């Protein structure tokens, strides 16, 4: 039985890491169709395997280097191609950078 995320398309970045993997699994348990990405190919592919083994739905785009605007655009296009929309975005991809959000240029 789907939970609160039943029927939702959730984009989760950084799914090769522990927080991204845990989020993908939790969202799938809640009924979401996950779309993941990561720069790290093998760990991201393992997350897809784990989500599917648990009965969830997941597609993933890797390598995907979100520090580049074109890659972020590619992720959105991938999610829309897979599911026609995006309902939730959970950004767990990270690069150490200390700025206030409003002072951060698009390039970062």
C-alpha positions, 0 to 999 in steps of 0.5 A: 500500500503506497504511503504519503509519496504514492504516485509521486516522482521524486528526484534525489541527487547524491544517491551514491552516498549513504544519505542519498541511498537511505532517502531513495529507499525511504521514498520508495517505501513511501510509494514514490518513483525515484529518479536518482543521480550521482557522479559516482557510478558504481555506488549509484547503481548499487542504490538502484539495485537495492531500491528495486530489490525492495520492490521500489521503482528507480531510474538513475542517471550517472555519471552526473556532475551537478556542478555543471548547469548542463548536467542539472538540465540533463537530469531534469530532462531525464526525469521528465522523459521517464515520468513526465513530471517531477513532484519532489526534489531532494538535493543531497549532492554536495560539494564543500562551499560556504556561501549564503544561498542568495550569494551563490552564483548559478555556476556553483 
